[in-house]
C-alpha cells in the first residue's frame, strides 16, 4: 500500500544542484524526501504534515551554530523548495523547553525573532516539537493507517501490540508548546524509540539521514497498514456519472443563501467510487458523522462533521433540503455557543455551511469557494470515510472531543493556514464558454480564469480543446462537442454539473461567418449556418436558464 519512492540517483541530483556547501546539500535532501512523501497521498494530505533538518551554518561573526530548517506556512510538501523550509537558530528554541508555559503569540514571536531571513514565511506551528527532538531529520505525517490507529479507544495498547517499544506514545495535546514539551518528555523516557505516535493526531519518525527518516515513515506506516489489512491506497478522484443533476444545483443555491445574501455559490466536488458508495450504506452512518474528524488539522477545512443527506430527503426537493441545512446550521451554532462559553478569548462564529456532505445514493461531496478548496474537501472526506469505517470495524472510531475540535477550528494559528486577503472577484463562479479553444473563446475564458472563475470549455476539436485547458491550468475542464448536435446542450450542462455542481455564466460564443452570393449558396449550407449561429445558442441558453432556475441565484447568459 505504501510505496517507497526513494531513489539514490534522484537524491544525488538534488545534492549536486545544491552546490558544495554541506548545509545546502543536507537541505536539498530534505527538500527531496519531503516531496516524495507526498507521492503517497495516504501519508500526507493537504497540509497534514511537516518536515525538518538540522544543519550547521555560520552567523555574521563567523561562529558556527546549529540551524533548524522546518516547513514554512503556505508551502506544500509536494512542490516545496529550499525557501519553503526557513532556517531558525536552534539553541534559542531549545532553551524554551525550560519554560513552564508559552503562549501561542509568544511562540510565534520568538520563532520569527530567530529566523535567519526575516522575510521568510512563518515556520510550522510544530517547529518546537521538531526542535526539541535531537535527530537531524524529522518527518511528521497524518497517514491514513496511523489515523485509524490513533483514533482507536485502545490506541496505546494496539500500538504496543504492533510495535512493542519501538514507538513512543504521546497523549493528545493541541499542537504548540505544550505538545512539543510532552513529546520530548516521552522521547527522553526511551531514546531508543524509532518514532512517536501522537494520539488523535499522527506520526513522527526521525533519523540521522534523510533516507533513514523517510524509510522509517514508510516502514512504520506499512506495518500499521498490514495490521489493518489495508491492501490498496485510498482511492481519490474516483468519479462516475450520477443521477442527481437536478439536485446539486439546488444544494449549491441553498448553501449560498445559507452563507449570506451576496455569497457566491460553492463549487461541489463529487466522489462516488465503489468504496464511497459502499460506505454510504453503513447502518451506523449517522453515529459516525457525529464523532469528529480523523485528524485535528482537518477541522479547519471540512468542519467537525458532515451533513448527512438521506435519499428520502433530497428526493423531496428544495424545501426538504433547505430544512436539512437549517438543522445543520442550528446544530453548528449550538456547538459554537456551548464551546465559546468556556473559551478564554472572544471568538467570532464562522459561516455555518457544511464543507462536506454524505449524500446517500450519490456520493461523498466536498464543497469550497473554488475548485481547489472543494477538491481538498473531497480528498479529506474520502480519507475520513475510510478512517472511520476501518477504525470502527477494528474496535471503534473515537477522535478528539468536541472541545478539542472547537479549539482547533477557532485557533488563530490554524486559521492562518487558510490565507487572508480579498477573494478574486469571480471566485466561486462557474463559466461555460462554447467555442472555447478559438481565439475569442479562449481569451474570454482566460480573462475569467484570471479573475478567479472556474472555466468549462466546449469545442468541436478535441486536440485544440485539450491544449486550451492545459493553458488555463488546474481546476479548468471541458468537453468536446458539436454544438449543433441536438443533444449537445444537455450533455454540456450535465457535464458542468458533474464537474462543479452548477453554472453561473454561459458565454455562448461558438459561431462562424459564411459569405457568398445568395444564388450560389446551397440551402444546406444556409441551414447549417442557422444551426450553428442561432439554434445552438438557443438550445444552450435554454438549458443554462433551466439550470440557473434550479440554483435560484440568478446568472448571466452572454
C-alpha positions as CSV (number, residue, x, y, z in Angstrom):
1,X,0.0,0.0,0.0
2,X,2.7,2.5,1.0
3,X,5.4,2.6,-1.8
4,X,9.0,3.5,-1.0
5,X,9.8,6.2,-3.7
6,X,13.4,7.0,-2.6
7,X,15.8,6.8,-5.5
8,X,19.5,7.3,-4.9
9,X,20.0,8.8,-8.4
10,X,17.3,11.4,-7.7
11,X,18.7,12.2,-4.3
12,X,22.2,12.6,-5.8
13,X,20.8,15.0,-8.4
14,X,19.3,17.2,-5.7
15,X,22.7,17.3,-3.8
16,X,24.6,18.2,-7.0
17,X,22.3,21.1,-7.8
18,X,22.7,22.4,-4.2
19,X,26.4,23.2,-4.7
20,X,29.4,22.4,-2.4
21,X,28.0,23.8,0.9
22,X,27.3,20.9,3.2
23,X,24.3,22.6,4.9
24,X,22.8,23.4,1.5
25,X,23.3,19.8,0.4
26,X,21.5,18.5,3.5
27,X,18.7,20.9,3.0
28,X,18.4,19.7,-0.6
29,X,18.0,16.1,0.6
30,X,15.3,17.4,3.0
31,X,13.5,19.0,0.0
32,X,13.8,15.8,-1.9
33,X,12.4,13.4,0.7
34,X,9.7,16.0,1.6
35,X,8.5,15.9,-2.0
36,X,8.4,12.1,-2.3
37,X,6.5,11.7,0.9
38,X,3.5,13.4,-0.9
39,X,3.7,10.9,-3.7
40,X,1.8,8.7,-1.3
41,X,-1.4,10.6,-0.6
42,X,-2.1,8.2,2.3
43,X,0.9,9.7,4.0
44,X,0.1,13.4,3.7
45,X,-3.0,15.2,2.5
46,X,-3.2,19.0,2.2
47,X,-1.0,20.5,4.9
48,X,-1.3,17.5,7.1
49,X,2.4,17.1,7.8
50,X,5.8,18.8,8.1
51,X,9.5,18.0,7.9
52,X,12.7,19.5,9.2
53,X,16.5,19.1,9.1
54,X,19.2,20.4,11.5
55,X,22.4,21.8,9.9
56,X,25.4,24.0,10.8
57,X,25.8,27.5,9.5
58,X,28.0,30.5,10.4
59,X,26.5,33.6,11.9
60,X,27.6,37.2,11.0
61,X,30.6,36.9,13.3
62,X,31.8,33.7,11.7
63,X,30.7,31.4,14.6
64,X,29.4,28.0,13.6
65,X,25.9,27.5,15.0
66,X,23.1,24.9,14.7
67,X,20.2,25.8,12.5
68,X,16.9,24.0,12.0
69,X,15.1,24.3,8.6
70,X,11.4,23.4,9.0
71,X,8.4,23.6,6.7
72,X,7.0,27.1,6.4
73,X,3.4,28.2,6.3
74,X,1.9,28.5,2.8
75,X,4.2,25.8,1.3
76,X,3.0,22.4,0.2
77,X,5.4,19.5,0.6
78,X,4.8,18.2,-3.0
79,X,6.2,21.4,-4.5
80,X,8.4,22.6,-1.7
81,X,11.8,24.3,-2.4
82,X,14.6,25.4,-0.1
83,X,12.9,28.8,0.7
84,X,9.9,26.8,1.9
85,X,12.0,25.4,4.7
86,X,13.0,28.6,6.5
87,X,16.0,28.4,8.8
88,X,16.0,29.3,12.5
89,X,18.8,29.4,15.1
90,X,18.3,26.2,17.0
91,X,19.7,26.9,20.5
92,X,17.3,29.7,21.5
93,X,14.4,27.5,20.5
94,X,15.7,24.6,22.6
95,X,16.1,26.9,25.6
96,X,12.3,27.4,25.5
97,X,11.8,23.9,26.9
98,X,12.8,25.3,30.3
99,X,9.7,27.4,30.4
100,X,6.6,26.1,32.2
101,X,4.3,27.7,29.6
102,X,4.4,29.8,26.5
103,X,1.5,31.5,24.7
104,X,0.9,31.0,21.0
105,X,1.6,34.6,20.4
106,X,4.9,34.5,22.2
107,X,5.8,31.2,20.5
108,X,5.2,32.8,17.0
109,X,7.2,35.9,18.0
110,X,10.2,34.0,19.3
111,X,10.3,31.8,16.3
112,X,10.2,34.8,13.9
113,X,12.8,36.5,16.0
114,X,15.2,33.6,15.4
115,X,14.7,33.3,11.6
116,X,17.9,33.7,9.6
117,X,15.8,35.6,7.0
118,X,13.3,38.0,8.5
119,X,11.2,37.9,5.2
120,X,10.8,34.1,5.4
121,X,7.4,32.5,5.9
122,X,6.2,31.6,9.4
123,X,7.7,28.3,10.5
124,X,5.3,25.4,11.2
125,X,3.2,25.6,14.4
126,X,5.0,22.3,15.3
127,X,8.5,23.8,14.9
128,X,9.3,23.4,18.6
129,X,8.5,19.7,18.5
130,X,11.0,19.3,15.7
131,X,13.5,21.4,17.6
132,X,13.2,19.6,20.9
133,X,13.9,16.2,19.3
134,X,17.7,15.6,18.9
135,X,17.6,14.0,15.5
136,X,19.0,15.6,12.3
137,X,16.0,14.7,10.1
138,X,12.4,14.6,11.5
139,X,9.3,13.8,9.5
140,X,5.7,14.2,10.6
141,X,2.7,12.7,8.7
142,X,-1.0,12.2,9.2
143,X,-1.0,8.9,7.4
144,X,-4.3,7.1,6.9
145,X,-3.2,3.9,8.7
146,X,-1.9,5.9,11.6
147,X,-5.1,7.9,11.8
148,X,-7.1,4.7,12.1
149,X,-4.7,3.5,14.9
150,X,-4.5,6.9,16.7
151,X,-8.3,7.2,17.0
152,X,-9.0,3.7,18.4
153,X,-10.2,3.7,22.0
154,X,-7.3,1.5,23.0
155,X,-4.8,3.0,20.6
156,X,-1.8,2.9,23.0
157,X,-2.4,-0.8,23.7
158,X,-2.7,-1.7,20.0
159,X,0.4,0.4,19.2
160,X,2.4,-1.6,21.6
161,X,0.9,-4.8,20.1
162,X,2.1,-3.7,16.7
163,X,5.5,-2.1,17.5
164,X,6.4,-3.2,21.0
165,X,8.6,-0.5,22.4
166,X,9.7,0.8,19.1
167,X,7.3,3.8,19.1
168,X,6.7,6.2,22.0
169,X,3.0,7.2,22.5
170,X,2.1,10.8,23.2
171,X,-1.3,11.7,24.6
172,X,-3.4,14.2,22.7
173,X,-2.5,17.8,23.3
174,X,-3.2,20.7,20.9
175,X,-0.2,21.4,18.7
176,X,2.1,24.1,20.1
177,X,4.5,24.5,23.0
178,X,2.7,22.0,25.4
179,X,2.7,19.3,22.8
180,X,6.3,19.9,22.0
181,X,7.3,19.6,25.6
182,X,5.3,16.4,26.2
183,X,6.6,14.7,23.0
184,X,10.2,15.5,24.1
185,X,9.5,14.0,27.5
186,X,8.1,10.8,26.0
187,X,11.2,10.5,23.8
188,X,13.5,11.1,26.8
189,X,11.9,8.3,28.7
190,X,13.2,5.9,26.0
191,X,15.6,7.4,23.5
192,X,15.8,4.1,21.6
193,X,12.4,4.7,20.0
194,X,12.2,4.9,16.2
195,X,9.3,7.3,16.3
196,X,6.3,8.7,18.1
197,X,2.6,8.1,17.7
198,X,0.5,11.2,18.7
199,X,-2.9,10.0,19.9
200,X,-5.7,11.5,17.9
201,X,-3.2,13.2,15.7
202,X,-0.5,11.4,13.7
203,X,3.0,10.1,13.5
204,X,6.6,11.3,13.9
205,X,9.7,9.4,12.7
206,X,13.4,10.5,12.6
207,X,16.9,9.6,11.6
208,X,20.4,10.9,11.0
209,X,20.0,10.9,7.2
210,X,17.1,11.9,5.0
211,X,16.8,8.4,3.7
212,X,16.7,6.8,7.1
213,X,14.0,9.1,8.4
214,X,11.9,8.7,5.2
215,X,12.4,4.9,5.3
216,X,11.1,4.9,8.9
217,X,8.0,6.8,7.8
218,X,7.3,4.2,5.1
219,X,8.1,1.2,7.2
220,X,6.1,2.3,10.2
221,X,3.1,3.2,8.1
222,X,3.2,0.0,6.1
223,X,3.3,-2.0,9.3
224,X,0.1,-0.4,10.5
225,X,-1.5,-0.8,7.1
226,X,-0.7,-4.5,7.3
227,X,-2.2,-4.8,10.8
228,X,-5.5,-3.3,9.5
229,X,-5.3,-5.4,6.3
230,X,-5.2,-2.2,4.1
231,X,-4.1,-3.6,0.8
232,X,-4.8,-0.7,-1.5
233,X,-4.2,3.0,-1.3
234,X,-7.2,5.2,-0.6
235,X,-8.8,5.8,-4.0
236,X,-9.0,9.5,-4.6
237,X,-10.6,11.3,-7.5
238,X,-12.9,8.4,-8.3
239,X,-15.9,9.9,-10.0
240,X,-18.7,8.4,-12.0
241,X,-21.8,9.7,-13.6
242,X,-24.7,10.1,-11.3
243,X,-28.4,10.9,-11.5
244,X,-28.5,13.9,-9.2
245,X,-28.1,16.6,-11.9
246,X,-31.2,18.4,-10.8
247,X,-30.2,18.3,-7.1
248,X,-26.6,19.6,-6.9
249,X,-27.6,23.0,-8.4
250,X,-30.3,23.2,-5.7
251,X,-27.8,22.4,-3.0
252,X,-25.4,25.0,-4.4
253,X,-28.0,27.7,-4.3
254,X,-29.3,26.9,-0.9
255,X,-25.9,26.9,0.7
256,X,-25.1,30.3,-0.8
257,X,-28.4,31.5,0.7
258,X,-27.3,30.0,4.0
259,X,-24.0,31.9,4.0
260,X,-25.4,35.3,3.1
261,X,-27.4,37.3,0.5
262,X,-24.4,38.2,-1.6
263,X,-22.4,35.0,-1.1
264,X,-21.0,33.1,-4.1
265,X,-22.3,29.6,-4.6
266,X,-19.9,26.8,-3.6
267,X,-18.1,24.5,-6.0
268,X,-19.1,20.9,-5.4
269,X,-16.7,18.0,-6.0
270,X,-18.4,14.6,-6.0
271,X,-16.5,11.4,-5.1
272,X,-18.6,8.3,-5.8
273,X,-16.3,5.3,-6.4
274,X,-17.3,1.8,-5.2
275,X,-15.8,2.4,-1.7
276,X,-17.7,5.6,-1.2
277,X,-21.0,4.2,-2.3
278,X,-20.5,1.2,0.0
279,X,-19.6,3.5,2.9
280,X,-22.9,5.3,2.5
281,X,-24.8,2.0,3.0
282,X,-23.4,1.6,6.6
283,X,-26.1,1.3,9.3
284,X,-24.1,3.4,11.7
285,X,-23.7,6.4,9.2
286,X,-25.4,8.9,11.5
287,X,-23.3,7.9,14.5
288,X,-20.1,8.1,12.6
289,X,-20.9,11.5,11.2
290,X,-21.2,13.0,14.7
291,X,-17.8,11.9,16.1
292,X,-15.4,14.5,14.7
293,X,-12.6,14.4,12.1
294,X,-9.8,11.9,11.6
295,X,-7.2,14.5,12.4
296,X,-7.4,17.9,14.2
297,X,-6.0,19.6,11.1
298,X,-9.0,18.5,9.0
299,X,-11.5,20.6,11.0
300,X,-10.3,23.9,9.6
301,X,-11.1,22.7,6.1
302,X,-14.1,20.4,6.5
303,X,-15.6,21.4,9.9
304,X,-16.2,18.9,12.7
305,X,-19.0,17.0,11.0
306,X,-20.5,16.4,7.6
307,X,-24.1,17.0,6.6
308,X,-25.8,13.6,6.1
309,X,-28.3,13.9,3.3
310,X,-30.5,10.9,3.0
311,X,-32.1,10.0,-0.3
312,X,-35.5,10.2,1.2
313,X,-34.7,13.9,1.9
314,X,-33.1,15.1,-1.2
315,X,-35.6,13.3,-3.5
316,X,-38.3,15.6,-2.0
317,X,-36.6,18.7,-3.5
318,X,-35.6,22.2,-2.4
319,X,-37.8,22.6,0.7
320,X,-36.7,19.3,2.4
321,X,-33.0,20.0,1.6
322,X,-33.4,23.5,3.0
323,X,-34.8,22.1,6.2
324,X,-31.8,19.7,6.5
325,X,-29.4,22.6,6.0
326,X,-31.3,24.6,8.7
327,X,-30.9,21.7,11.1
328,X,-27.2,21.6,10.3
329,X,-26.8,25.3,10.9
330,X,-28.8,25.1,14.2
331,X,-26.6,22.3,15.5
332,X,-23.4,24.1,14.4
333,X,-24.4,27.3,16.2
334,X,-25.4,25.3,19.3
335,X,-21.9,23.7,19.3
336,X,-20.4,27.2,19.0
337,X,-22.4,28.5,21.9
338,X,-21.5,25.6,24.1
339,X,-17.8,25.9,23.5
340,X,-17.5,29.7,23.3
341,X,-18.9,30.0,26.8
342,X,-15.9,28.1,28.0
343,X,-13.3,29.9,25.8
344,X,-10.8,32.2,27.4
345,X,-10.8,34.6,24.4
346,X,-13.6,36.1,22.3
347,X,-14.4,34.2,19.2
348,X,-16.5,35.2,16.2
349,X,-18.6,32.4,14.7
350,X,-17.5,31.2,11.2
351,X,-20.1,30.7,8.4
352,X,-22.2,27.6,9.4
353,X,-22.3,26.0,5.9
354,X,-21.2,22.4,5.6
355,X,-17.9,21.7,3.8
356,X,-18.7,18.0,3.2
357,X,-21.9,16.1,2.5
358,X,-22.5,12.4,2.8
359,X,-25.2,12.2,0.1
360,X,-26.9,8.8,0.1
361,X,-27.2,7.3,-3.3
362,X,-24.9,9.9,-4.9
363,X,-21.5,10.0,-3.1
364,X,-19.3,12.0,-0.8
365,X,-19.3,15.7,-1.6
366,X,-16.5,18.2,-1.0
367,X,-17.5,21.9,-1.1
368,X,-15.4,25.0,-1.2
369,X,-15.3,28.6,-2.5
370,X,-13.2,27.5,-5.5
371,X,-12.2,24.2,-7.2
372,X,-9.0,23.8,-5.2
373,X,-10.8,24.1,-1.9
374,X,-13.6,21.8,-3.0
375,X,-11.1,19.2,-4.2
376,X,-9.2,19.4,-0.9
377,X,-12.5,18.8,0.9
378,X,-13.2,16.0,-1.5
379,X,-9.9,14.3,-0.7
380,X,-10.4,14.7,3.0
381,X,-14.0,13.4,3.1
382,X,-12.8,10.3,1.3
383,X,-9.9,9.8,3.7
384,X,-12.2,10.4,6.7
385,X,-14.7,7.9,5.4
386,X,-12.0,5.2,5.2
387,X,-10.5,6.0,8.6
388,X,-14.0,6.0,10.2
389,X,-15.2,2.8,8.7
390,X,-12.0,0.7,9.1
391,X,-11.4,2.1,12.6
392,X,-15.0,1.5,13.7
393,X,-14.8,-2.1,12.5
394,X,-11.4,-2.6,14.2
395,X,-12.5,-1.5,17.6
396,X,-14.0,1.9,17.3
397,X,-13.5,5.4,15.8
398,X,-13.1,7.8,18.8
399,X,-11.3,11.0,17.8
400,X,-10.7,14.1,19.9
401,X,-13.6,15.7,21.8
402,X,-15.9,18.5,20.6
403,X,-14.0,21.0,22.8
404,X,-10.6,20.0,21.2
405,X,-12.1,20.2,17.7
406,X,-13.5,23.7,18.5
407,X,-10.2,24.8,19.8
408,X,-8.5,23.7,16.6
409,X,-11.2,25.2,14.3
410,X,-11.1,28.5,16.0
411,X,-7.3,28.6,16.7
412,X,-5.8,31.6,15.1
413,X,-2.6,29.8,14.1
414,X,-4.6,27.2,12.2
415,X,-6.9,29.8,10.6
416,X,-3.8,31.5,9.2
417,X,-3.2,28.4,7.1
418,X,-6.3,29.2,5.1
419,X,-4.8,32.5,4.0
420,X,-6.1,36.0,4.1
421,X,-6.9,38.8,1.7
422,X,-9.7,39.7,-0.6
423,X,-11.1,36.9,-2.7
424,X,-10.9,37.2,-6.5
425,X,-14.0,39.0,-8.0
426,X,-15.2,35.8,-9.8
427,X,-14.2,33.3,-7.1
428,X,-16.9,30.6,-7.0
429,X,-18.3,31.4,-10.4
430,X,-18.5,28.7,-13.0
431,X,-18.2,29.9,-16.6
432,X,-19.0,27.8,-19.6
433,X,-17.6,29.1,-22.9
434,X,-18.6,27.5,-26.2
435,X,-16.0,27.6,-29.0
436,X,-13.6,27.8,-26.0
437,X,-10.4,26.9,-27.9
438,X,-10.9,29.5,-30.6
439,X,-9.2,32.9,-30.3
440,X,-12.1,34.8,-28.9
441,X,-13.4,32.0,-26.8
442,X,-10.0,31.2,-25.2
443,X,-9.2,34.9,-24.5
444,X,-12.6,35.2,-22.8
445,X,-12.0,32.1,-20.7
446,X,-8.5,33.2,-19.8
447,X,-9.8,36.6,-18.6
448,X,-12.5,34.9,-16.4
449,X,-9.9,32.5,-15.0
450,X,-7.5,35.3,-14.2
451,X,-10.3,36.8,-12.1
452,X,-10.9,33.6,-10.1
453,X,-13.6,31.8,-12.1
454,X,-13.7,28.1,-12.9
455,X,-13.9,27.7,-16.7
456,X,-15.6,24.8,-18.6
457,X,-14.8,24.9,-22.3
458,X,-16.9,23.4,-25.1
459,X,-15.3,22.9,-28.6
460,X,-15.5,20.6,-31.5
461,X,-11.8,19.9,-31.9
462,X,-10.6,17.7,-29.0
463,X,-6.9,18.4,-29.6
464,X,-7.3,22.2,-29.6
465,X,-9.7,21.9,-26.5
466,X,-7.1,19.9,-24.5
467,X,-4.4,22.4,-25.4
468,X,-6.6,25.3,-24.3
469,X,-7.5,23.7,-21.0
470,X,-3.8,22.9,-20.3
471,X,-3.0,26.6,-20.8
472,X,-5.7,27.6,-18.4
473,X,-4.2,25.4,-15.7
474,X,-5.6,23.2,-12.9
475,X,-9.2,23.5,-12.0
476,X,-10.5,24.1,-15.5
477,X,-12.1,21.5,-17.7
478,X,-14.1,21.0,-20.9
479,X,-15.9,18.6,-23.2
480,X,-15.6,18.1,-27.0
481,X,-19.0,18.5,-28.6
482,X,-20.6,19.6,-31.8
483,X,-22.9,22.4,-30.5
484,X,-25.3,21.8,-33.4
485,X,-25.9,18.3,-32.2
486,X,-29.5,18.2,-30.7
487,X,-28.1,16.5,-27.6
488,X,-25.1,18.8,-27.2
489,X,-26.5,21.4,-24.9
490,X,-28.0,18.9,-22.4
491,X,-24.7,16.9,-22.5
492,X,-22.7,20.1,-21.8
493,X,-24.9,21.1,-18.8
494,X,-24.8,17.6,-17.4
495,X,-21.0,17.6,-17.6
496,X,-20.6,21.0,-15.9
497,X,-22.9,19.9,-13.1
498,X,-20.9,16.7,-12.6
499,X,-17.7,18.8,-12.6
500,X,-18.6,21.8,-10.5
501,X,-22.2,21.3,-9.2
502,X,-23.7,24.0,-11.4
503,X,-23.2,27.0,-13.6
504,X,-23.2,30.8,-13.2
505,X,-22.3,32.3,-16.6
506,X,-22.8,31.0,-20.1
507,X,-20.7,32.6,-22.8
508,X,-22.4,31.2,-26.0
509,X,-19.5,32.1,-28.3
510,X,-19.3,29.3,-30.9
511,X,-20.2,30.5,-34.4
512,X,-18.9,31.1,-37.8
513,X,-19.3,33.7,-40.6
514,X,-20.3,32.5,-44.0
515,X,-20.4,34.7,-47.0
516,X,-21.1,34.4,-50.7
517,X,-23.6,35.2,-53.4
518,X,-27.2,34.3,-52.3
519,X,-27.8,32.5,-55.6
520,X,-24.6,30.4,-55.2
521,X,-25.2,29.3,-51.6
522,X,-26.9,26.0,-51.1
523,X,-29.9,25.5,-48.8
524,X,-28.0,23.0,-46.8
525,X,-25.1,25.5,-46.0
526,X,-27.7,28.2,-45.0
527,X,-29.4,25.7,-42.7
528,X,-26.1,24.6,-41.3
529,X,-25.2,28.3,-40.6
530,X,-28.5,28.8,-38.8
531,X,-28.0,25.6,-36.7
532,X,-24.6,27.0,-35.5
533,X,-25.3,30.7,-35.3
534,X,-28.9,30.7,-34.0
535,X,-30.3,27.4,-32.9
536,X,-27.3,26.2,-30.9
537,X,-27.3,29.4,-28.9
538,X,-31.0,29.0,-28.3
539,X,-30.5,25.4,-27.0
540,X,-27.6,26.2,-24.8
541,X,-29.3,29.3,-23.4
542,X,-32.4,27.3,-22.7
543,X,-30.5,24.5,-20.8
544,X,-28.4,27.1,-18.9
545,X,-31.5,29.0,-17.9
546,X,-33.2,25.9,-16.6
547,X,-30.1,25.1,-14.5
548,X,-29.9,28.6,-13.2
549,X,-33.6,28.4,-12.2
550,X,-32.8,25.4,-10.0
551,X,-30.0,27.3,-8.3
552,X,-32.4,30.3,-7.7
553,X,-29.5,32.7,-7.5
554,X,-29.7,34.3,-10.9
555,X,-27.0,34.1,-13.6
556,X,-25.7,35.6,-16.8
557,X,-26.1,34.4,-20.4
558,X,-23.9,36.2,-22.9
